[in-house]
Amino acid sequence: MDSQVDPRFGRAAYFVIVDTETMDFSVIENESAAAAGGAGISSGKVVIDADVEAVLTGNCGPNAERTLTAAGVKLYTAVTGTVAEAVELFKSGKLTEAAGPNVQPHFGMNN
């Protein structure tokens, strides 16, 4: 919970899944982080399979955004700080749901 929110959704090393009521959490390694391509879609499927309702991230490209929103997952981008800080902002309603992707495809490969 003290780790910084990764600025790259599809290429984040790990996903922290938080129960916002109890603050219990689990960590899932992102096996797609070093993939040559398709990291956003694969990462989206991982968090969808974890039954999340929302994703808090720094940046999200169009492929991941489409994957998440098609599954009904709410997306919040431009999130910074620690995971714990981000969750508190989410719980207090201080984050704005993304209207779409906030970076171009393959952003995470170059950053």
FIZAGU-995239 format. One record per atom (N, C-alpha, C): residue in one letter; atom name; x, y, z. Coordinates in steps of 0.02 Angstrom, whole numbers. Example, Ala and Ser with C-alpha at 12.3 -4.5 7.8 and 13.67 -1.06 7.14 Angstrom:
+--------+-------+--------+--------+--------+
: residu : atome :     xx :     yy :     zz :
+--------+-------+--------+--------+--------+
:      A :     N :    660 :   -284 :    390 :
:      A :    CA :    615 :   -225 :    390 :
:      A :     C :    660 :   -165 :    390 :
:      S :     N :    642 :   -112 :    354 :
:      S :    CA :    684 :    -53 :    357 :
:      S :     C :    645 :      2 :    394 :
+--------+-------+--------+--------+--------+
This chain:
+--------+-------+--------+--------+--------+
: residu : atome :     xx :     yy :     zz :
+--------+-------+--------+--------+--------+
:      M :     N :     41 :    -60 :      0 :
:      M :    CA :      0 :      0 :      0 :
:      M :     C :     43 :     63 :      0 :
:      D :     N :    106 :     55 :     20 :
:      D :    CA :    151 :    113 :     21 :
:      D :     C :    188 :    122 :    -45 :
:      S :     N :    179 :     76 :    -92 :
:      S :    CA :    211 :     83 :   -158 :
:      S :     C :    177 :    138 :   -198 :
:      Q :     N :    216 :    168 :   -243 :
:      Q :    CA :    189 :    220 :   -287 :
:      Q :     C :    145 :    189 :   -340 :
:      V :     N :     93 :    224 :   -359 :
:      V :    CA :     51 :    203 :   -415 :
:      V :     C :     94 :    206 :   -478 :
:      D :     N :     96 :    152 :   -516 :
:      D :    CA :    136 :    150 :   -577 :
:      D :     C :    103 :    195 :   -629 :
:      P :     N :    142 :    235 :   -665 :
:      P :    CA :    113 :    278 :   -716 :
:      P :     C :     90 :    240 :   -778 :
:      R :     N :    106 :    175 :   -783 :
:      R :    CA :     88 :    135 :   -843 :
:      R :     C :     45 :     77 :   -822 :
:      F :     N :    -18 :     77 :   -842 :
:      F :    CA :    -62 :     22 :   -823 :
:      F :     C :    -39 :    -44 :   -853 :
:      G :     N :    -33 :    -47 :   -919 :
:      G :    CA :    -18 :   -110 :   -952 :
:      G :     C :     50 :   -139 :   -936 :
:      R :     N :     96 :    -97 :   -916 :
:      R :    CA :    164 :   -120 :   -902 :
:      R :     C :    184 :   -112 :   -828 :
:      A :     N :    134 :   -103 :   -786 :
:      A :    CA :    147 :   -102 :   -714 :
:      A :     C :    174 :   -170 :   -694 :
:      A :     N :    222 :   -170 :   -648 :
:      A :    CA :    252 :   -234 :   -626 :
:      A :     C :    202 :   -276 :   -587 :
:      Y :     N :    159 :   -242 :   -549 :
:      Y :    CA :    110 :   -276 :   -506 :
:      Y :     C :     44 :   -238 :   -507 :
:      F :     N :     -9 :   -273 :   -489 :
:      F :    CA :    -74 :   -242 :   -477 :
:      F :     C :    -91 :   -254 :   -404 :
:      V :     N :   -111 :   -202 :   -370 :
:      V :    CA :   -133 :   -208 :   -300 :
:      V :     C :   -209 :   -205 :   -301 :
:      I :     N :   -240 :   -259 :   -279 :
:      I :    CA :   -313 :   -265 :   -278 :
:      I :     C :   -335 :   -251 :   -206 :
:      V :     N :   -375 :   -198 :   -198 :
:      V :    CA :   -394 :   -175 :   -131 :
:      V :     C :   -469 :   -180 :   -120 :
:      D :     N :   -488 :   -209 :    -64 :
:      D :    CA :   -558 :   -207 :    -42 :
:      D :     C :   -567 :   -141 :     -6 :
:      T :     N :   -603 :    -94 :    -36 :
:      T :    CA :   -607 :    -27 :     -8 :
:      T :     C :   -647 :    -23 :     57 :
:      E :     N :   -684 :    -75 :     74 :
:      E :    CA :   -721 :    -74 :    137 :
:      E :     C :   -677 :    -97 :    195 :
:      T :     N :   -637 :   -149 :    184 :
:      T :    CA :   -595 :   -176 :    238 :
:      T :     C :   -522 :   -154 :    233 :
:      M :     N :   -502 :   -129 :    174 :
:      M :    CA :   -434 :   -111 :    158 :
:      M :     C :   -388 :   -171 :    155 :
:      D :     N :   -416 :   -231 :    154 :
:      D :    CA :   -377 :   -291 :    140 :
:      D :     C :   -354 :   -287 :     68 :
:      F :     N :   -295 :   -314 :     53 :
:      F :    CA :   -270 :   -310 :    -15 :
:      F :     C :   -230 :   -371 :    -33 :
:      S :     N :   -224 :   -382 :    -98 :
:      S :    CA :   -181 :   -435 :   -125 :
:      S :     C :   -142 :   -405 :   -182 :
:      V :     N :    -87 :   -437 :   -199 :
:      V :    CA :    -43 :   -413 :   -252 :
:      V :     C :    -38 :   -467 :   -305 :
:      I :     N :    -48 :   -446 :   -368 :
:      I :    CA :    -43 :   -492 :   -425 :
:      I :     C :     14 :   -468 :   -469 :
:      E :     N :     61 :   -513 :   -483 :
:      E :    CA :    115 :   -496 :   -529 :
:      E :     C :     88 :   -489 :   -600 :
:      N :     N :    109 :   -438 :   -635 :
:      N :    CA :     87 :   -427 :   -704 :
:      N :     C :    135 :   -463 :   -751 :
:      E :     N :    116 :   -521 :   -774 :
:      E :    CA :    159 :   -560 :   -819 :
:      E :     C :    164 :   -529 :   -889 :
:      S :     N :    123 :   -479 :   -903 :
:      S :    CA :    124 :   -446 :   -968 :
:      S :     C :    168 :   -384 :   -969 :
:      A :     N :    198 :   -367 :   -913 :
:      A :    CA :    236 :   -305 :   -908 :
:      A :     C :    292 :   -300 :   -960 :
:      A :     N :    324 :   -355 :   -976 :
:      A :    CA :    380 :   -355 :  -1023 :
:      A :     C :    361 :   -382 :  -1092 :
:      A :     N :    296 :   -391 :  -1104 :
:      A :    CA :    274 :   -419 :  -1168 :
:      A :     C :    293 :   -374 :  -1227 :
:      A :     N :    305 :   -404 :  -1284 :
:      A :    CA :    322 :   -365 :  -1344 :
:      A :     C :    263 :   -326 :  -1369 :
:      G :     N :    203 :   -349 :  -1356 :
:      G :    CA :    142 :   -315 :  -1377 :
:      G :     C :     82 :   -343 :  -1341 :
:      G :     N :     28 :   -306 :  -1341 :
:      G :    CA :    -34 :   -329 :  -1311 :
:      G :     C :    -36 :   -325 :  -1235 :
:      A :     N :     10 :   -287 :  -1205 :
:      A :    CA :     13 :   -283 :  -1132 :
:      A :     C :    -50 :   -252 :  -1103 :
:      G :     N :    -77 :   -202 :  -1135 :
:      G :    CA :   -137 :   -169 :  -1109 :
:      G :     C :   -197 :   -215 :  -1106 :
:      I :     N :   -208 :   -252 :  -1160 :
:      I :    CA :   -264 :   -298 :  -1162 :
:      I :     C :   -255 :   -354 :  -1112 :
:      S :     N :   -195 :   -383 :  -1110 :
:      S :    CA :   -181 :   -438 :  -1063 :
:      S :     C :   -188 :   -415 :   -991 :
:      S :     N :   -162 :   -356 :   -977 :
:      S :    CA :   -166 :   -328 :   -909 :
:      S :     C :   -239 :   -315 :   -890 :
:      G :     N :   -277 :   -290 :   -938 :
:      G :    CA :   -348 :   -279 :   -925 :
:      G :     C :   -383 :   -343 :   -907 :
:      K :     N :   -368 :   -397 :   -942 :
:      K :    CA :   -399 :   -461 :   -928 :
:      K :     C :   -381 :   -487 :   -859 :
:      V :     N :   -319 :   -474 :   -837 :
:      V :    CA :   -297 :   -496 :   -771 :
:      V :     C :   -340 :   -462 :   -717 :
:      V :     N :   -348 :   -397 :   -721 :
:      V :    CA :   -387 :   -363 :   -669 :
:      V :     C :   -461 :   -378 :   -674 :
:      I :     N :   -486 :   -389 :   -735 :
:      I :    CA :   -556 :   -409 :   -743 :
:      I :     C :   -567 :   -477 :   -710 :
:      D :     N :   -520 :   -524 :   -721 :
:      D :    CA :   -525 :   -590 :   -690 :
:      D :     C :   -521 :   -586 :   -614 :
:      A :     N :   -490 :   -533 :   -588 :
:      A :    CA :   -486 :   -523 :   -516 :
:      A :     C :   -550 :   -490 :   -489 :
:      D :     N :   -599 :   -478 :   -533 :
:      D :    CA :   -664 :   -453 :   -515 :
:      D :     C :   -662 :   -382 :   -485 :
:      V :     N :   -619 :   -340 :   -514 :
:      V :    CA :   -615 :   -271 :   -489 :
:      V :     C :   -673 :   -230 :   -517 :
:      E :     N :   -690 :   -177 :   -481 :
:      E :    CA :   -743 :   -131 :   -503 :
:      E :     C :   -713 :    -67 :   -532 :
:      A :     N :   -651 :    -52 :   -513 :
:      A :    CA :   -619 :     10 :   -536 :
:      A :     C :   -544 :      0 :   -540 :
:      V :     N :   -512 :     37 :   -586 :
:      V :    CA :   -440 :     37 :   -593 :
:      V :     C :   -416 :    109 :   -583 :
:      L :     N :   -367 :    117 :   -539 :
:      L :    CA :   -335 :    181 :   -526 :
:      L :     C :   -264 :    177 :   -553 :
:      T :     N :   -246 :    219 :   -600 :
:      T :    CA :   -181 :    215 :   -632 :
:      T :     C :   -158 :    284 :   -655 :
:      G :     N :    -94 :    288 :   -671 :
:      G :    CA :    -68 :    350 :   -698 :
:      G :     C :    -92 :    361 :   -769 :
:      N :     N :    -79 :    312 :   -812 :
:      N :    CA :    -97 :    318 :   -883 :
:      N :     C :   -126 :    252 :   -908 :
:      C :     N :   -170 :    259 :   -958 :
:      C :    CA :   -201 :    200 :   -988 :
:      C :     C :   -212 :    213 :  -1062 :
:      G :     N :   -186 :    168 :  -1103 :
:      G :    CA :   -193 :    174 :  -1175 :
:      G :     C :   -260 :    149 :  -1200 :
:      P :     N :   -272 :    157 :  -1265 :
:      P :    CA :   -338 :    141 :  -1293 :
:      P :     C :   -357 :     67 :  -1290 :
:      N :     N :   -310 :     22 :  -1300 :
:      N :    CA :   -327 :    -49 :  -1299 :
:      N :     C :   -348 :    -72 :  -1229 :
:      A :     N :   -310 :    -52 :  -1179 :
:      A :    CA :   -328 :    -69 :  -1110 :
:      A :     C :   -393 :    -36 :  -1090 :
:      E :     N :   -401 :     27 :  -1110 :
:      E :    CA :   -462 :     64 :  -1092 :
:      E :     C :   -523 :     30 :  -1122 :
:      R :     N :   -520 :      9 :  -1184 :
:      R :    CA :   -577 :    -26 :  -1215 :
:      R :     C :   -591 :    -92 :  -1180 :
:      T :     N :   -539 :   -128 :  -1163 :
:      T :    CA :   -547 :   -193 :  -1129 :
:      T :     C :   -581 :   -183 :  -1062 :
:      L :     N :   -558 :   -134 :  -1023 :
:      L :    CA :   -586 :   -122 :   -957 :
:      L :     C :   -659 :    -97 :   -960 :
:      T :     N :   -671 :    -47 :  -1002 :
:      T :    CA :   -739 :    -19 :  -1004 :
:      T :     C :   -789 :    -68 :  -1033 :
:      A :     N :   -768 :   -111 :  -1080 :
:      A :    CA :   -813 :   -161 :  -1107 :
:      A :     C :   -836 :   -210 :  -1053 :
:      A :     N :   -794 :   -219 :  -1002 :
:      A :    CA :   -811 :   -264 :   -947 :
:      A :     C :   -846 :   -227 :   -889 :
:      G :     N :   -858 :   -162 :   -898 :
:      G :    CA :   -892 :   -124 :   -846 :
:      G :     C :   -847 :   -100 :   -790 :
:      V :     N :   -782 :   -102 :   -801 :
:      V :    CA :   -734 :    -79 :   -750 :
:      V :     C :   -726 :     -3 :   -758 :
:      K :     N :   -734 :     33 :   -704 :
:      K :    CA :   -724 :    106 :   -705 :
:      K :     C :   -650 :    121 :   -706 :
:      L :     N :   -630 :    172 :   -743 :
:      L :    CA :   -559 :    189 :   -751 :
:      L :     C :   -546 :    259 :   -727 :
:      Y :     N :   -494 :    266 :   -687 :
:      Y :    CA :   -472 :    331 :   -661 :
:      Y :     C :   -399 :    339 :   -678 :
:      T :     N :   -382 :    390 :   -717 :
:      T :    CA :   -313 :    401 :   -739 :
:      T :     C :   -285 :    465 :   -707 :
:      A :     N :   -222 :    478 :   -720 :
:      A :    CA :   -185 :    535 :   -692 :
:      A :     C :   -180 :    529 :   -616 :
:      V :     N :   -181 :    467 :   -591 :
:      V :    CA :   -176 :    454 :   -520 :
:      V :     C :   -102 :    450 :   -501 :
:      T :     N :    -83 :    484 :   -448 :
:      T :    CA :    -14 :    483 :   -424 :
:      T :     C :    -13 :    470 :   -349 :
:      G :     N :     46 :    465 :   -321 :
:      G :    CA :     53 :    453 :   -249 :
:      G :     C :     56 :    379 :   -235 :
:      T :     N :     47 :    362 :   -172 :
:      T :    CA :     49 :    292 :   -153 :
:      T :     C :    -18 :    259 :   -167 :
:      V :     N :    -18 :    193 :   -166 :
:      V :    CA :    -80 :    156 :   -175 :
:      V :     C :   -129 :    175 :   -120 :
:      A :     N :   -106 :    179 :    -59 :
:      A :    CA :   -151 :    197 :     -3 :
:      A :     C :   -181 :    267 :    -13 :
:      E :     N :   -140 :    315 :    -35 :
:      E :    CA :   -165 :    382 :    -48 :
:      E :     C :   -217 :    382 :   -104 :
:      A :     N :   -203 :    344 :   -157 :
:      A :    CA :   -250 :    340 :   -213 :
:      A :     C :   -317 :    310 :   -192 :
:      V :     N :   -314 :    258 :   -151 :
:      V :    CA :   -376 :    227 :   -128 :
:      V :     C :   -416 :    275 :    -85 :
:      E :     N :   -383 :    313 :    -43 :
:      E :    CA :   -418 :    362 :     -2 :
:      E :     C :   -451 :    416 :    -45 :
:      L :     N :   -416 :    439 :    -96 :
:      L :    CA :   -446 :    489 :   -142 :
:      L :     C :   -507 :    459 :   -177 :
:      F :     N :   -502 :    396 :   -198 :
:      F :    CA :   -558 :    362 :   -230 :
:      F :     C :   -617 :    357 :   -182 :
:      K :     N :   -604 :    334 :   -121 :
:      K :    CA :   -658 :    326 :    -72 :
:      K :     C :   -692 :    391 :    -55 :
:      S :     N :   -655 :    446 :    -57 :
:      S :    CA :   -684 :    511 :    -39 :
:      S :     C :   -714 :    547 :    -99 :
:      G :     N :   -715 :    514 :   -157 :
:      G :    CA :   -746 :    543 :   -216 :
:      G :     C :   -706 :    598 :   -249 :
:      K :     N :   -641 :    601 :   -236 :
:      K :    CA :   -600 :    655 :   -263 :
:      K :     C :   -566 :    638 :   -329 :
:      L :     N :   -578 :    579 :   -356 :
:      L :    CA :   -551 :    560 :   -421 :
:      L :     C :   -607 :    566 :   -473 :
:      T :     N :   -587 :    584 :   -534 :
:      T :    CA :   -635 :    590 :   -589 :
:      T :     C :   -628 :    531 :   -636 :
:      E :     N :   -684 :    499 :   -651 :
:      E :    CA :   -682 :    442 :   -697 :
:      E :     C :   -658 :    465 :   -766 :
:      A :     N :   -614 :    426 :   -796 :
:      A :    CA :   -587 :    442 :   -861 :
:      A :     C :   -641 :    438 :   -915 :
:      A :     N :   -636 :    484 :   -963 :
:      A :    CA :   -683 :    484 :  -1020 :
:      A :     C :   -656 :    443 :  -1078 :
:      G :     N :   -595 :    418 :  -1071 :
:      G :    CA :   -562 :    379 :  -1123 :
:      G :     C :   -489 :    370 :  -1106 :
:      P :     N :   -450 :    344 :  -1152 :
:      P :    CA :   -378 :    336 :  -1139 :
:      P :     C :   -345 :    404 :  -1132 :
:      N :     N :   -290 :    407 :  -1095 :
:      N :    CA :   -255 :    471 :  -1088 :
:      N :     C :   -185 :    469 :  -1119 :
:      V :     N :   -167 :    414 :  -1151 :
:      V :    CA :   -104 :    409 :  -1188 :
:      V :     C :   -116 :    369 :  -1252 :
:      Q :     N :    -68 :    373 :  -1297 :
:      Q :    CA :    -71 :    337 :  -1361 :
:      Q :     C :    -51 :    264 :  -1351 :
:      P :     N :    -67 :    221 :  -1400 :
:      P :    CA :    -45 :    151 :  -1396 :
:      P :     C :     31 :    147 :  -1388 :
:      H :     N :     54 :     98 :  -1351 :
:      H :    CA :    125 :     83 :  -1341 :
:      H :     C :    161 :    135 :  -1299 :
:      F :     N :    125 :    179 :  -1264 :
:      F :    CA :    155 :    229 :  -1220 :
:      F :     C :    202 :    196 :  -1170 :
:      G :     N :    180 :    142 :  -1139 :
:      G :    CA :    219 :    109 :  -1087 :
:      G :     C :    284 :     78 :  -1111 :
:      M :     N :    289 :     63 :  -1175 :
:      M :    CA :    350 :     33 :  -1201 :
:      M :     C :    407 :     83 :  -1203 :
:      N :     N :    391 :    146 :  -1206 :
:      N :    CA :    442 :    198 :  -1212 :
:      N :     C :    453 :    237 :  -1149 :
:      N :     N :    417 :    222 :  -1096 :
:      N :    CA :    422 :    260 :  -1034 :
:      N :     C :    432 :    215 :   -975 :
+--------+-------+--------+--------+--------+
